[in-house]
C-alpha cells in the first residue's frame, strides 16, 4: 500500500498531448498577431525606407502611420495580416511546441526544472528551428507589407499569403521561400537568448523591489523591460533579414550578397544608427506580443486542463 502511494506520489501530473501543445502555441501567437500586425507593418516599412532613397521616406513611426493611413486607408495598416497569421501558425507553433517538449523532457522526476543555462539552450534551439519552418511565411510577410511603398508598376500585388507563396515558387523558384533563412534563424537565436535572460532578471528585480507581486502586471512590466533589451540586441540582424527577403534581382544579380553585406551597406550609405531604424514599432510590438501570446496560451491550457484532464 505504501509503495503504491509512493509510486502514485512520484507520478508526474497529467499534461496535454504534444499535438495540443503545438496547436495552442500557434493559436496563441496568431491571436496576439491580430493586435500587433500594424506595428509589424510600420517596422518593416521603416527598415526598407532607406533603400535607394536620397531622403528619408518616413521621419518617425508616427509619420509612417499617418502616411500609410493617408495613402492606403484603414485596411492598409493591416496589409500582410494573412502572412503574419501563417508565420505564427508555423514559427510560434514549432517554437513553443519544441520548447515545451524539451523543457518537460529535461525536467527531473521530482519536478525540478532545467537550470538557466539549459533553458537558454532550449530556447535558442526551439527559436532557430521555428525560424527555419516559418521563413516562407516571413518572406511573404516582408514582401506584402513592403508593397504599398512601391510605385504601382513595381508592386508585386500578392492577394494573400497563399497567392504570394505560389507566385514566389513559380516566378523565382522554391528556394526563394527560404531566402534570408540564415539571418532569420540568427535573429531567432539572439531574440530567444536575450529575451530569456533579460525577462528572468527583470522579473526578479521587480519582485525584489517590494512594489510588485508575481501577477500579470509584473509579467507585463518585465516583458516590456525585456523587450527593450531584446530589441536593441536583435534589430541589426532583423534589418539584414528584412532587406534580404525583400530584395530584387538587378541585371541577374541579387542586391545583397549576404547579411553582412546588408549591414555594411546600411552603415556606409545610411549611417550606423540606421541599423536600429524602426526601433519604436519593433519595441512596441515585441513586449505586448509576448505578453498576449502567453496570456492566450495560459488561458487555453487552463481551459484544456479543466475540461479534459480533470477527470
Order of alpha helices (4+ residues) and beta strands (2+ residues): alpha-alpha-alpha-alpha-alpha-alpha-alpha-alpha-alpha-beta-beta-alpha-alpha
